[in-house]
Amino acid sequence: MRRAGVVLVAATMVAVTACSGQGDATSGEIAAPPSDPAKVSGGITVLTNRTDQIADGSLKKYAAEFNKIYPGVKVKFEGLTDYEGETKIRMNTENYGDVLLIPNSLSVEQYPNFFAPLGSSIKLSATFDYTDHATVDGKVYGLANIGVANGFVYNKAVWEKAGIKDWPATPEEFVADLATIKAKTDAVPYYTNYKDGWPLTNWTNAIGSPSCDSGSYDSLAETKEPWSSGGSDLYEIDKLLYTIVEKKLSEPDPTTTNWEDSKAQIGSGEVASMWLGSWAISQMRAGAEAAGKNPDDIAFMPFPAQRDGTYCSVLRPDYQYAVNAHSDNKEAARAWLDWYITKSGQAASEGSISSVKGAPLPDTLKAFSDNDVTMIPQHQENIADVNKIDKASEIGITAQGYRQKLVDVARGAADGNMDSYFGELNGKWAEAQQTLGG
């Protein structure tokens, strides 16, 4: 199963005809933390993409622990397999649960139409990381449960079998290492997950790593040609993916990839590496265990680039939890939201980075700690401007389509080459930027 979609806020706008302008949604009633747990009561529905945790009873166990502190609150979970699609439809009504994960299709500016404010950004940012990703006019509308580092999940045993023990420090070294893996092992050096598509969007989350600059995503608003050498991190990122595919270091037929199968494939050593968020480490280790292999073979490395001898990995929030502005039990909803993020222990149990400030890195990222990888939060002060340019350009830097085409061009299934495709992207971006600026 796919964990939360860790992508930038998409430019696509959810239809808001049914919800926008309704009383509760625009009143700004704060879903404040309860002062006395014994006095909190009511039933709440929590929408979740973690259908696996409903099936294995994990969420039910969390609710039981929650009820030891809040005995008057009845928690019901509703798992949605197509979380983005189903939630988008339901948000045209008032019936989208009491607590939910904010869909990626919403722009930040829309949050006040759908969610109750949780408090001031000044106050909440003292306790939680990533609040800037859900702040509108000084109020926070969503809190992330976990943060995600970005890098390559890889099978260390396969890399070592090929004689590679050190992390590559440049894109060229990374490509050379993949070529060595292809020559010396039977593993597919890199797996694109092209068919499912969404894993390709995670490459956008590398923005900031090549330059080690937390403002790299923001700078796209002022960058005329992001796919030019020296233009932005997008050039380095997409050039690396293109080169991997062009040199036939990925799976032979990307149209037949399968996300669920890929977990077992990397776990068993059939696949050597994939670019994903750190949330995937535990899932790939489970895949290794299921394949009868050592789960510790699954490791994580940063983007192959250094600044002043240091690797950098961008930290981003996972899905952010929000309270439905139309909920009749906002206090109970806020009680669950706060408890789950700060008291449940769910982040630590899955080897994830807690969004609570000061929380230690999980054991899954011990290699990052041991090698002094710099973790940089991605600033998004100009996210609205970037999204407007992206939407007007019809590129979709947070969608899968343009990178699927990149893979197609690289493997010869579509016309052109890297220069022509990057030129096309630059043209669309520059035109959109100029049109909006004018």
Secondary structure, DSSP 4 states (H G I P E B T S, - for coil): -------PPPSPPPP-TTTTT-HHHHH----PPPS-GGG--EEEEEEES-HHHHHTTHHHHHHHHHHHH-TTEEEEEEE-TTHHHHHHHHTTSS-S-SEEEPPTTS-GGGHHHHB---EEHHHHTTTBS-GGGGEETTEE--EESEEEEEEEEEEHHHHHHTT--SPPSSHHHHHHHHHHHHHHSSSBSB---TTT-HHHHGGGGGTTTTTT-TTHHHHTTT-S-TTSTTT-HHHHHHHHHHHHHHTT-B-S-GGG--HHHHHHHHHHTSB-EEEEETTHHHHHHHHHHHTTS-GGGEEEE--S-EETTEEEEEEEE-SEEEEBTT-S-HHHHHHHHHHHHHTS-HHHHTTPEESBTTPPPPGGGHHHHHTTPEEEE---TTHHHHHHHHHHHT--TTSSHHHHHHHHHHTTSSS--HHHHHHHHHHHHHHHHHHHH-
